[in-house]
Amino acid sequence: MPKKLTKEKLISFLIQLRKEAGLTQDQVAKILGKPQSFVSKYESGERSLDFIEVIEVIEALGSDPITEISKLIAN
């Protein structure tokens, strides 16, 4: 049975991926074509990401969305 994915778990996962990629919030925002506040807000939980945005963020971090989402759900 898959484990429950929470907003907090997703946020922590995206922050971890960003740090592992060696990128700042500003760098990720520039890759996404968004202001730095966009990254800050989803990392702080102030803003939620829709599914497509999650995929875009993972791709911006240089990772494969299918692989990373599989890891996230498995943990």
Backbone as JSON, one array per atom type, in Angstrom:
{
  "sequence": "MPKKLTKEKLISFLIQLRKEAGLTQDQVAKILGKPQSFVSKYESGERSLDFIEVIEVIEALGSDPITEISKLIAN",
  "N": [[0.84, -1.19, 0.0], [0.63, 2.19, -0.92], [2.34, 4.9, 0.69], [1.05, 7.73, 2.48], [1.1, 10.85, 0.92], [2.04, 13.93, 2.0], [1.62, 17.5, 2.16], [3.69, 18.71, 3.55], [5.67, 16.74, 3.39], [6.17, 16.74, 0.64], [7.14, 19.36, 0.31], [9.51, 19.3, 1.89], [10.9, 17.37, 0.43], [11.25, 18.65, -2.07], [12.85, 20.81, -1.29], [15.1, 19.44, -0.39], [15.92, 18.19, -2.79], [16.57, 20.51, -4.25], [18.72, 21.52, -2.77], [20.52, 19.37, -2.98], [21.04, 19.57, -5.67], [22.57, 21.76, -5.63], [21.62, 24.34, -5.91], [20.37, 27.68, -5.51], [17.41, 29.32, -4.23], [16.91, 31.5, -5.86], [18.28, 30.82, -8.23], [16.81, 28.58, -9.07], [14.34, 29.78, -9.48], [14.96, 31.47, -11.62], [15.51, 29.58, -13.64], [12.97, 28.53, -13.9], [11.67, 30.75, -14.83], [10.4, 32.48, -13.13], [9.68, 34.71, -10.32], [11.91, 34.96, -7.48], [10.43, 34.85, -5.17], [8.39, 33.07, -5.74], [9.52, 30.5, -5.49], [10.32, 30.67, -2.82], [7.83, 30.91, -1.55], [6.5, 28.44, -2.13], [8.27, 26.72, -0.89], [8.05, 27.47, 1.76], [5.51, 26.77, 2.32], [3.52, 28.54, 1.97], [2.4, 28.79, -0.49], [0.77, 26.56, -2.67], [1.7, 23.96, -4.95], [0.57, 22.93, -8.15], [0.09, 19.76, -9.83], [1.43, 19.78, -12.33], [3.19, 21.92, -11.96], [4.82, 20.84, -9.95], [6.14, 18.85, -11.4], [7.49, 20.51, -13.23], [9.21, 21.91, -11.49], [10.8, 19.82, -10.47], [12.05, 19.0, -12.85], [13.43, 21.39, -13.41], [15.29, 21.25, -11.45], [17.0, 19.46, -12.45], [16.37, 16.78, -12.42], [14.69, 13.62, -12.99], [11.26, 13.56, -13.24], [9.52, 11.26, -12.95], [11.14, 9.31, -11.73], [11.87, 10.68, -9.36], [9.37, 11.26, -8.15], [8.49, 8.69, -7.74], [10.36, 7.83, -5.83], [9.7, 9.58, -3.77], [7.08, 8.81, -3.09], [7.57, 6.22, -2.26], [8.93, 6.51, 0.12]],
  "CA": [[0.0, 0.0, 0.0], [1.43, 3.41, -0.96], [2.27, 5.76, 1.86], [0.35, 9.0, 2.25], [1.92, 11.99, 0.56], [1.54, 15.16, 2.61], [2.2, 18.76, 1.65], [4.96, 18.89, 4.25], [6.63, 15.78, 2.84], [6.52, 17.24, -0.68], [7.98, 20.55, 0.49], [10.83, 18.85, 2.35], [11.51, 16.67, -0.68], [11.69, 19.63, -3.07], [13.97, 21.55, -0.71], [16.24, 18.51, -0.4], [16.37, 18.09, -4.19], [17.22, 21.77, -4.64], [20.02, 21.59, -2.1], [21.38, 18.35, -3.6], [21.41, 20.1, -6.99], [23.47, 22.88, -5.4], [20.99, 25.55, -6.43], [19.67, 28.59, -4.6], [16.04, 29.63, -4.63], [16.97, 32.45, -6.98], [18.68, 30.1, -9.42], [15.67, 27.76, -9.49], [13.33, 30.71, -10.0], [15.39, 31.92, -12.96], [15.31, 28.46, -14.55], [11.52, 28.42, -14.1], [11.14, 31.99, -15.37], [9.52, 33.01, -12.07], [10.41, 35.48, -9.31], [12.44, 34.18, -6.36], [9.37, 34.69, -4.18], [7.62, 31.88, -6.11], [10.19, 29.36, -4.84], [10.24, 30.88, -1.37], [6.46, 30.67, -1.08], [6.15, 27.01, -2.08], [9.12, 26.06, 0.1], [7.57, 27.8, 3.11], [4.15, 26.27, 2.46], [2.57, 29.64, 1.77], [1.77, 28.56, -1.79], [0.75, 25.16, -3.1], [2.0, 23.71, -6.36], [-0.27, 21.9, -8.77], [0.89, 18.62, -10.27], [2.31, 20.2, -13.44], [4.26, 22.74, -11.37], [5.76, 19.93, -9.26], [6.95, 18.26, -12.46], [8.38, 21.56, -13.75], [10.24, 22.18, -10.49], [11.73, 18.68, -10.46], [12.85, 19.11, -14.08], [14.32, 22.54, -13.24], [16.36, 20.82, -10.55], [17.85, 18.54, -13.18], [16.01, 15.41, -12.09], [13.6, 13.0, -13.73], [10.06, 13.58, -12.39], [8.99, 9.94, -12.64], [12.05, 8.71, -10.76], [11.8, 11.39, -8.08], [8.05, 11.08, -7.54], [8.48, 7.3, -7.26], [11.12, 7.82, -4.56], [8.93, 10.32, -2.77], [5.93, 7.99, -2.67], [8.08, 5.02, -1.6], [9.47, 6.83, 1.47]],
  "C": [[0.88, 1.24, 0.0], [1.26, 4.23, 0.32], [1.62, 7.08, 1.48], [1.36, 10.11, 1.97], [1.29, 13.24, 1.16], [2.22, 16.37, 1.97], [3.58, 18.98, 2.27], [6.04, 17.98, 3.69], [7.09, 16.24, 1.46], [7.45, 18.45, -0.58], [9.4, 20.16, 0.89], [11.6, 18.17, 1.22], [12.04, 17.64, -1.72], [12.86, 20.47, -2.57], [15.23, 20.7, -0.76], [16.79, 18.36, -1.82], [17.1, 19.34, -4.63], [18.62, 21.85, -4.04], [21.0, 20.57, -2.69], [21.86, 18.79, -4.98], [22.38, 21.27, -6.85], [22.95, 24.21, -5.91], [20.36, 26.38, -5.33], [18.23, 28.74, -5.08], [16.03, 30.54, -5.85], [17.34, 31.75, -8.28], [17.52, 29.24, -9.97], [14.6, 28.65, -10.11], [13.7, 31.17, -11.41], [15.21, 30.82, -13.99], [13.83, 28.34, -14.91], [10.92, 29.65, -14.77], [10.16, 32.66, -14.41], [10.34, 33.9, -11.14], [10.88, 34.55, -8.18], [11.36, 33.93, -5.32], [8.49, 33.47, -4.48], [8.2, 30.66, -5.4], [10.09, 29.48, -3.32], [8.86, 30.52, -0.83], [6.09, 29.19, -1.09], [7.03, 26.27, -1.08], [8.68, 26.34, 1.53], [6.16, 27.27, 3.36], [3.09, 27.33, 2.27], [1.78, 29.47, 0.46], [1.84, 27.08, -2.12], [1.08, 25.07, -4.58], [0.98, 22.72, -6.91], [0.67, 20.83, -9.33], [1.88, 19.0, -11.37], [3.46, 21.04, -12.91], [5.28, 21.88, -10.64], [6.7, 19.31, -10.29], [7.95, 19.28, -13.0], [9.51, 21.87, -12.78], [11.27, 21.05, -10.48], [12.62, 18.7, -11.7], [13.84, 20.26, -13.98], [15.51, 22.19, -12.34], [17.26, 19.76, -11.18], [17.55, 17.08, -12.91], [14.86, 14.93, -12.96], [12.36, 12.93, -12.83], [9.53, 12.19, -12.02], [9.84, 9.25, -11.58], [11.87, 9.35, -9.39], [10.45, 11.22, -7.4], [7.92, 9.65, -7.03], [9.2, 7.18, -5.94], [10.32, 8.47, -3.45], [7.79, 9.47, -2.22], [6.41, 6.76, -1.89], [8.56, 5.29, -0.17], [8.4, 7.22, 2.43]]
}
